[in-house]
Amino acid sequence: MIESIIDFILGPYGRMVSNFYIEHQFIINSIVLAVAFYKLFKNKSKGVRSEQDMKVHNEN
């Protein structure tokens, strides 16, 4: 029922996008998760470096 409501709201172009996503959802979701994990770990490594830099500056 929800799918039919969404199809009605989005119209024919929305249905095409929806069908494309459903057919390729594994690849699309994998890319989204990979980018999210990359950003998560990249930000954590920046935080560790900045803490180490602060310790070096405080020792001087």
N, C-alpha and C positions, 0 to 999 in steps of 0.2 A: 504494500500500500504506500509506504514512504517513497519507494522508487517511482511509482506512478505520479505522485505529487511533485517530486523533484523534476521529473521529465516534463510535466505540464508547465511548471514555473520556468524552467530553463529554455524550453522550446527546442527546435530541431538542432541548433548549433550546440546547445548544452548537452543534448543526447549524444551527439558525436563525440564531444569531449569526455563525457561520462563513459561511453563505450570504450574509447581509447584507454582511459585510465583503468577500467576494469580488466581489459585484455592485458595491460602491461603493469599492473599494480605491483607485482613483485620487484620488477626492475626499478620503478619509480620510488617505491618505499625504501629499497636498498640504498639508492642514491641519497635520499633524504636522511636516512640514519647515518650513513657514512659522513656526510657533511656535518651533521649534528655532533657526532663523536669527535671529528677532527677539531671543530671549534671548541668543544668542551676540553679536550686534552691540550689544545694550543693555549687556551686561556689559563689553565692550571699551571702549565710550565712557565708562563709569563709571571704568574703570581709568585712562584718559587724563586725565580731569578730576581725579581724586584725585592723580595725579602732578603735574599743573600746580598744584594747590592746595598741595601739599607744597613745591614750588619757591618759591612766593610766600611761604609761611610761613618758609622757611629764609633767604630774602633779608632779612627784617626783623630 
